[in-house]
Amino acid sequence: MLFKHMFTLTCGIALFSLAAAAFTASSEQHDDEAPFLAENSAAMDRMMTAMNITPSGDIDADFVAMMVPHHQGAIDMAIAQLRYGRNEQLKRLAQEIIVTQRDEIVAMRLAVGEKVPASSSSVIEPTPAGLGTSPLSQRRHGHEGN
């Protein structure tokens, strides 16, 4: 009987030690993820705050008022992926998200009669190199192969 209790105690201590080691390794892995998570959390907070509108009575204007911050949130999160991500396929996808969401913000604003500056300065411009145009955007605007 004593052996059974000692065996159970030993197994319990071993499992606790493994869990503690796994937690420590997990924390260390997440330390380098902290800036990415902070940037994404800030983007989500801005997006959710901006999407919380008072209805105006104009369904179309209200839709745009909620969707613009939603799209801007996607842009902000894609920028964070470009800054901190390692997967090249996801980074290319993030570039596409930035271009398409920016284009859709402009289209929505124009659809409800808002004037949109040529630079579309209301959208945060991504700073990492190579984000100016994407193949999808070039095709959409008739500049394929340029």
N, C-alpha and C positions, 0 to 999 in steps of 0.2 A: 504494500500500500504506500509506503514511504517512497519507494522508487517511482511509482506512478505520479505522485505529487511533485517530486523533484524533476521528473521528465517534463511534466506540464509546465512547471515554473521555468525550466531551462528553455523550452520551446517558446514560451511567452516572452522571455528576455531576448531571445534571438530575434523573434519577430519585431519586437519593439526596437531593437538595434537596427534592423534592416529598414524599418519605417523611418527612423530618425535619419539614417544615412541617405535614404531616398529623398526625404524632405530637404535635407541640406543640399544635396545635388540639385534638386528642383529649384531651390531658392537661388542658388548660384547661377543657374541657367536663366532665371527670370530677371536677375539684376541687370543684364545687358538689354533686357526688353523694357525696362522701366521708362526710358524716354519715349519709346514708341507708344506704350500704353498711356502715358501721361498726355501725349499729343492727341491720341485718339479719344481719350476721355474728354479733353477740352473741346475737341471738334464736336463730339456728341452733345455735350452740354450746350454749346453755342447753337447747334442745330435744333435741339429740343426747345430751347428758350425762344428762338426765332420762329419756330413753327406754331407756337402757342399764340394764335391771333384771336382777336375779337371779330366775329363774323360781321361783314360789312353789308350783307344783303345782296351782294353781287357774287354769285357762285364762282364765276370765272376768275374774278380778281382774288377771291379768297383761295381758290385752288393755286393760283400762281404765288400768292403770298406765302403759302405753306410749302409748295414744291421748290421754290427757289432756295430756301435755306436747306431743304432736304438734299438738293443737288449740290449745294455748296459744301454740305457736310461730307458728301461722297468725294468731292474734290479734295477737301482737307485730309480725309483719311487716305486717299490715294497718294497725296504728297508725302504723308508719313511713311507709307509703304516704300516709296522711292528713296526716302532718306535712310530708312532702317532695314528694309527687307533685303534678303539675299537671293531669293529665287528670281532668276532673270525672266522667266515666263510671267510671273506675277507682276514684276516691274513693268513689263511691256503692257500688260493688262491695265495697270494703274495709269500708265500714260494715256491709253485709250479712254479710260474713265474720265480723266481730266478734260480731254478734248471734247468728248461727246456730251458730258454734263455741262460744260461751258456753252457749247452750241445750243443745248436744250434750254438753258437759262435765258439766253438771248432770244430764242424763238418764242418762249412763253411770254417774256416781257413785251415783245413786239406784238404778239397776238392780242394782248389786252390794251394795246395803244401806248405803252410806255416807250419813252425815248431811251435808246441804248447808246451810250458813247461808243465811238469807233473802237476804242481800246478795250471796251467792256470792263472798265476799271472796277466795277462792283464785284467782279470775280477775282479772288486772290490768284495772282499769277504764280505758277510754280517756278522755283528757282533752280532746280537741278538742270544740268545741261541736257540738251537734246529733247526738250519738251515742246518746242515750237509747233511743229505739225506732226501728225502721224499719217501713216499710209491711208487709214480709213478717212481721216479728215481731208486729205489731199484728193482722194477719189470723190468724196462728197462735194467738194468745191471745184472739181474739174481740173485739178493740177496733178494728176497721176503721172509719175515718171519724171517729175521736175525735181 
